[in-house]
Amino acid sequence: MSEHQISSHGLPAPRTAWIDVTASGDAKDCLLFLDGELYRDRVKASERIREAQADGTLPALNRVYLSSVSAANRQVEYICNESFASFLGTDMPRWIEREVGNHDRLFLCGLSLSALQAVYTAVLAPGIFAGVLAQSPSAWWQDEWLASSMPLAGTKANRFWLSVGIHEVSENVSHPPTPLIQRPSQVASVRRLAKRMTDAGHEIHCHEYDGGHDPVCWNSELPSALAWLLLK
């Protein structure tokens, strides 16, 4: 895995990204992971993906892990941030083509708040991403603004894997370091978002797993989630 710095007019400061390319060098698809540190260090995404490739569950694919910088920054860039969505939909595909190579398809992946931003970005920039992996998306943000206010209908249909743990039932929770408040539960808000997006014409696979807001659960579902996105 190699480390790189990304500079862009769409970012206030250079951003770290880690590139993990398939050993065979014949990957046609690329995954762009938001919350790169979490996916790399806590979810252990690259190790899990390599295991799935070894047993034939997943094909060759390249991965880019984009740093979130800090907990405070996550609560700025990952809350349906239009400027950051523009950066993801324009600058990042060009950077990946230049630094990693040409791919037939690019997929966007996120967890928790970054999963919310991944869904928002794909809806806002249709046709850029072939699909979205949204693990435990924070669909509760701003009293479920994405489901209730975002114009999901009339946009180009896309494919989304939405997942949530059946034990993600906490309500009225504060999320420091900013005054971010989660009023509805994660599981209830994800269910409503999945229905809203299905009604809008998007292809949705909503997976409810027996667990909570947990990197172990996100690691466990990665092979089946990516297989659905990549191979269906």
N, C-alpha and C positions, 0 to 999 in steps of 0.2 A: 504494500500500500504506500503510495507516494503522496507527499504533502505539497500543496500549492497555495499561492495567494491570489485572490481575485480582486481586481480593482475595477470599479464601475461608477459611472455618474449616478447610478441608481442605489449606491451604497454610501453611507456617511464615512466609512473607513474600509480599508482592505479587509477581506474576509478569507478565512482558511477553508480549504476544501481538501478532501482526501480522495484519491482515485484508486480504485481496486479493479484491475482488468483481469479477464479470464485468461488462464494460462495458454489456452489454445489459440488465442488471438482471432477467433472467428465469430465473436459475439455480434449479433444483429440488433440486439436490444440493449438499452441502458436504463438503469434505475437512478433517479435523482432523489436522494434522501434528505429531507429537512431534518433539523435536530440531529445533525451529523454526529456530534459527540455521544448523544444518547444511543443512537443506533449502533455506533461503532463499539462503545465501551460497555454499555449496560444490556442492550438487546443482543449484542454479539451477532449482528446481522450477517457479516461476511462469513463467519464460521458456519452459521446455519445454512447459508446459501450454498457454500461449498459442499457441505454434507448432502444437501438435496440434489446437487448436480452429480455427485459421485454415485448416488443410488438411482439416478435417472429421472427424478421427480421434476427437475428444472433443467432447461437448456443452458448453453453458454450465454452469459450476459455480463455487461460491465456495470460498475457501481460508482456513483459519485456521492460523497457524504459532505453536505454543506453545513458549516459551523453555524450555531445559533448565537455564539459569543457569550451570552449570559442569561440568567433567569429574567432579569429586568428587560433585556432586549427581546426575549421571546414574547413578552406581553405587550410589545409594540408591533413587531413585524408579523406576528402570527394571529392577529385578531382581525381577520378580513381586511388586511392592509392593501389598498389598491396600488400604491407605489411599489411595494415589495412584490405583489403579484405581477406587475409589469416587468420588473427585473427578472423574475423567474421565467416569464413567458417569452422574453426577448433576449436579454443578455446571456442567461444561462445556457440555452440551446446553442448559441454561437460559441460560447466558451467551451462547451463539451465537444462540439465538432472540431474546434481547433486543438484542444488539449488531449482529447481521448480518441476522437475519430468519428467517422460517419456511422450513423445507425439508422435502421429502418424505422424504429420506434423508440420513443422516450416516455418513460413512466414517472409519475411524481408520487412520492411516498412521505407520509408523516404520521406522527403519533400525538395524541392529546391536542394541545393548541396548534402544533404544526400540521396535524391532520385536518383541523378546521381550515387553516390557510391553504392546504393542498386542494381541498374540495372547492373552496372559493376561487382559487387561481384557475383551476381547470374549467370552471363554469364561465369565468370572466374572459378567459383566453381559449375559446374552443378551437380544436384542431391541432393544438401544440402538443398536447400529451395524449398518448393512446389509451391511458387509463390511470386510475388513482388508487393507491393503497392508503386508506384512512383508518388507522387503528385507534380506537377510543377517541374519536374526534370530539372536541369540546363544543358540541352543538348547542350547549346551554348558553354560550356567550351572548351577552346583551339580550337576555330573555328570548333566546332562540331566534336572533335576527336573521340568520342565514336561511332558516326554513320559512320564516314568516314574511320576510321583506325582500330577500334577494330574488330577482326575476329569473327563476329557474326555467320557466316555460319559455319556449321560443328560441332557446339557445340550441346549439348543435349537441345532439345526444352523445353521451360518453358513458364509459364503463367505470363503476366505482365499487370497490370492496370496502364496505363499512363494517367495522366490528366494535363490539362493546362487551364488557363483562357483566354478567347478570347480578353481580354483587356491587356494581357501581351505582349505588342507590342513595348516596349522601346528597342532602339538599342544604341550601343556605350556608355554603362553605366559602371562606375567604381564601384567596390565593396570593400570598405575599410573593415578591416584595412590593407589588403595587396594590392599590385598593380594589383588585378584581374580585367580584363576588359571583359565585355560582349559585343561582337560585334553584332551578329544576335539577333533577338528577341527571347524571350522564346517560344512563340506560334509557330513560324516558325520552330525553331530548334526541338521542340518536335514532330511536324508533320513529319519532315524528319526522326527523330529517329524511330518513330512508323512504318513508311513505310519500313525503312531499316531492322528493326527487323522482321516485317511480312514477307518480302521477304526472310529472312534467315530461316524462318520456325517456329518462335516463335508465340505463341498465344497471341495476343495483343488486349486489349480493350482500345481504345483511347477516353477519355471523355473530351470534351471541354465544360467548364461551363461558364456561364455569370458572369464574375467577374475577379479579378486580382490576384496578388500574396498575398493571404490573408488567415490567419488562419480561419476566419469565413467560407470561401469557402471550405477549407479542412475539417473542422468539418462537414459541411453540406453533403459532398459526402461520408463520411466514411462508413455509413451503406450500401449503394449500392455498393461501391467499395469492401468492405470486403465480402459482400454477394456473389458478382461475383467470387471472389477468393476462398472463402471457400465452396460454395454450388454448383457451376456449375458442 
